[in-house]
Amino acid sequence: MIRFDNVTKRYDGAREALKGVSLQVAPGELAFLTGRSGAGKSTVLKLIALIEHPTRGTVTVDGRSLGKLKDREIPGYRQQIGMVFQDNKLLDDRSAYENVALPLIINGTGEREIGRRVRAALDQVGLLDRERYPPRTLSAGEQQRLGIARAIVSRPRVLIADEPTGNLDPDLALEVMTLFKRLNEVGTTMLIASHDLHLVEHFGARRITLTGGQVQESAKGQVQPGAGGQPA
């Protein structure tokens, strides 16, 4: 579903964020990207989202080489990708409900279906009672959950997330990851960047570790004693 072939990304100033990265995430798989700050995790996700383009190499998603997409094809491609980033990119002049509804409006979904799916997504992240609130009135954790609701409302085939539990307390972080796990179990392919190794290992999914812009290892996580979960 997701494939990187010898991908290098160089930013201005000749800094290489990625150096010859090759990795794969199978259809329906849940995998975690781990590594220190600056290791290249966010760059990998931005390349999948077509926010950035590789300097060299090929990124393929669902059998399509992203470098070969025409400009007019990019919006349609992005509609199939759920994206959760650290800054959330929420619109402060719209309510929580309107923020989550936006991808469905762009897709041309009917009004009744929008209402049903938006409220279901808000309920899944514990924000149904905040649907009329603008994002600026929500806490940092609530804003992060709102971004997750917007990412999942379209039922994307692929979901990418950059530190989606970074502003959440441990209990809520576990709840959010359990939500991601449920989505994965119905077929959504997921690649999640996280520095929380305990949370990663709790879910027992494959871990792709980046060091200095290179893949150091790709291994199956291990459930810690007492974590209360089973390996995926």
N, C-alpha and C positions, 0 to 999 in steps of 0.2 A: 504493500500500500504506500509506504514512504521509503524512498531509497536515495541515498547520497553516494555518488561515485566520484571519489578523489576530489572533493570539493575544498577549494581554498577561497577565503574571503579576506581581502585586504582593504582596509580603510585608508583615508587620507593620512599622510605621514608615514606610509609604508608599514603600518602595524597590521600584522596578520592575525585576525581573530580566529580563523580556522585554517588549518594546514593539512591539506590532503585527506580530509575526513571521508571515510566510507562507512556507512551504516545502513541497516534496514529495520523497518518495523512492519511486521506482517499484518495482513487484513484482520481486523478484529482483535489485535493485540493491545495490551496496556503495557507501556514501557516508560521508565523514568530516565531522565537525563540528570546526572549528578556531576558535581565538580565545584571547585572553589569559585568565588566571584572573579569574573574575567576569564573563565576557562573557555567560554564560547557557547554556553547553553542558550542564551537569548538570541545569539546570531543564528543558530540552527533553526530556532522557531521562526525568526523573521524571514529566513529564506523560504521556509514552507509557506508562510503567509504572503509571500511576494512583496513584503515591505522592503526587503533588500534583495540583491541579485548577486550570485557568486562571481568572483573574479575568474575562477577556473573551475571546471568540473560540471557535473550534471545533477540536478535535483529532480526526482520523478515522484509524482503523487498519483496514485490510482492509475498507473500506466501512462501518464501524460508527462512528458518532459516540460517542466515549467519554463525553461528558456525558449521554447518554441511557441508558447501561447501568444496570440496576438493581443494587442491592447484591449480590443473590444471583448475578448474572451475572459479577461481577468476578473471583472465583477461577477460573472457567473461562476467562475472557479471559487472565488472567495465565499460565495453563498453556501458552498458545500463544506466549508471549514469553520468550525467553532473556535474562536480565539479568546483566550483569557490572558491579559498582560498585566504587569504590575501597576501601571498607571490607570488601568480600566477604561480610559477614554470615554467617560460618561458625559452626557450633555446636561449641563446644569440648568438650562432653560426649559427642560422637559421633566416630567414626573418619572418616578421609578417605572411605572407601567409603560409610559411612552418610550423610555429607553429600551426596555425589553422588547417592545412591539416593533421597534424600528426594522430589524432584519425581515420580519414577516411582511411589513408594509412594502419594503423594497421588493420582496418576492411576489407581491400581488396576492397575498393570502386574503380570503374573505374576512369581513369584520367579525362575524360570529366566531369563526375559528381562531382569529387572533385573540379575542377575549378569553376563549377557553384555554388556549395554549400558554398565553402570557401568565394567567393566574395560576396555572399548574406549575409553571417554572418558578414563579415567585414563591409558591407554597413549598416547593422542593428545597428552596434555600432559606426558608423561614422568614420571608419578607412580605407575605400576603397582606399583612396589616399596614404595610408601608407603601402601598401601590400609588398613592396620591402624593407622596413626599418627593421633593426634588433631591437629587443626590447630595447637594451641599449640606442638607440637614441630617444626613445619615452619618454614622460613625465610619471610621476607616474600614472596619471589618464588614459592616453592612454594605458599604460601597463595593467591596471586593466580591461579596456574595451576589450583589446586583449584576456585576460584570459576568459572573458565572451563569446567572439566569439568562442573560442576553445571549451568551454563547451557546446554551443548550436548547433555546426555545425553537430553533429551526430543525432540531433533530439531525445534526450534521453527521456525515459519515466519518469525518475525521475531526478530532478535537485536540488542540494544542494549548498548553497552559504554562505560563511562566511564573513560578512561585505562587500558585493560587491560594495557598494557605499561609502566606508569609505574615499577614496582619491578624491572624486568627488565634484564639487561645487553643490549647491542645484538644479540648473536647470538641469544639466547633470545627477545628481542622480535620479531626477524624470523621465527623459527620459529612463534611464536604467531600473528603476522599471516598467515603462510602458511597456517596451520590455518584461520583465519577465511576466507581467500580460497577454500580448498577447499570449505568449507561453503557459501559464497556461490555457487560454481560449480554446486552441486547444487540451487540454488533458494532458499536462505535469504536473505531481505531483511535488510540490515545497516546500522545507523547507529552509527558509532563516533566518540566524542569523543577527540581526541588533540592534544597540543601538539607532538608530534614530527613536524615538517614533512618532514624527510628520509624518515622511514618512510612517511608519507602519500604523498609524491610517488613513492616507489619502486613503489607499487601502482597509480599512475596513475588512481585512482578520482576521482569528482567530490568537490570540496571545498566545503563550505558554511561560510563564515566569519562568525562573530558578533562584533560590536563594540558594547559597551555595551547588550546586550540586543536588538540589531537585526541583521538579515541584511545584511551588507556586500556579499557577493558569493557566487556559486555558480558554480564553474568546474571544468573538468577538470584533474586533476593532471598533472604532467609527470614522466616518469622521468628521474632524474639520470644523467649520463654515468657508466658503470661500475657502475650499480646492479644490472645483471643481470636486469632484468625487462622486461616489455612492458606498455604501457597496457592497462587493462581494457576 
